[in-house]
Amino acid sequence: MVSLEQVKQTIKAQIPDAQVLVKDLTGGGDHLEAIVVSRQFEGITRVKQHQLVYGALNAELKSEAIHALALKTFTPEAWSTVSK
């Protein structure tokens, strides 16, 4: 099992400007939801955005420390319209 803070820091290591919110969906620590906001997502598809985040968490996913990850990614502009 990996802590929510570890997940956040792992994502930020790969995407340094990211704002990251991680939630435990089941209380078991292995079914998570991450909301990631980054300028790196500008001009790339949602699939590519998700691939960047999944790439950052590759080791945790392969080891099944994270069994399931619900992912929402946003550019800062898109996040400003959603978060209001």
C-alpha positions in Angstrom: 0.0 0.0 0.0 1.2 3.5 -0.8 0.1 6.7 1.1 -1.9 9.4 -0.5 1.0 11.8 0.1 3.4 9.4 -1.7 1.1 9.3 -4.7 0.9 13.1 -4.7 4.7 13.5 -4.5 5.4 10.8 -7.1 3.1 12.6 -9.6 4.7 16.0 -8.8 8.2 14.5 -9.3 7.2 13.7 -12.9 5.0 16.8 -13.4 6.6 19.5 -11.2 4.0 22.3 -11.7 1.1 20.0 -11.0 -1.6 20.6 -8.4 -2.6 17.2 -7.2 -5.5 16.0 -5.1 -5.6 12.3 -4.2 -8.5 10.6 -2.5 -8.9 7.0 -1.2 -12.2 5.8 -2.7 -12.6 2.7 -0.6 -10.6 3.2 2.6 -8.3 0.3 1.7 -5.6 2.5 0.2 -5.4 0.8 -3.2 -8.4 2.3 -5.0 -7.7 5.9 -5.6 -8.9 9.0 -7.4 -6.4 11.6 -8.5 -7.2 15.1 -9.8 -4.2 16.6 -11.6 -4.0 20.2 -12.9 -0.9 21.1 -15.0 0.2 23.5 -17.7 2.0 20.4 -19.2 -1.5 19.2 -20.3 -2.0 22.2 -22.6 -2.3 21.2 -26.3 -2.3 17.4 -25.7 -5.1 15.0 -25.7 -6.8 13.7 -22.6 -5.3 10.2 -23.3 -1.7 11.7 -23.4 -2.5 13.6 -20.2 -3.5 10.4 -18.5 -0.4 8.6 -19.9 1.8 11.2 -18.3 0.2 10.5 -14.9 0.2 6.8 -15.3 3.8 6.9 -16.3 4.7 8.7 -13.1 2.9 5.9 -11.1 4.1 3.0 -13.2 6.0 1.2 -10.3 3.0 1.6 -7.9 0.6 0.2 -10.5 2.8 -2.7 -11.6 3.4 -3.7 -8.0 -0.4 -3.4 -7.3 0.3 -0.9 -4.5 -2.4 1.0 -6.4 -4.9 -1.5 -7.7 -7.3 1.1 -9.4 -6.8 4.7 -10.2 -9.6 7.0 -11.3 -8.0 9.9 -13.0 -9.2 13.4 -13.9 -6.7 15.8 -15.6 -7.1 19.5 -16.4 -5.2 22.4 -17.7 -5.3 25.4 -15.4 -7.8 27.1 -17.7 -10.1 24.1 -17.7 -9.8 23.7 -14.0 -10.8 27.3 -13.3 -14.1 26.6 -15.0 -14.7 23.3 -13.2 -13.6 24.4 -9.7 -15.9 27.4 -9.4 
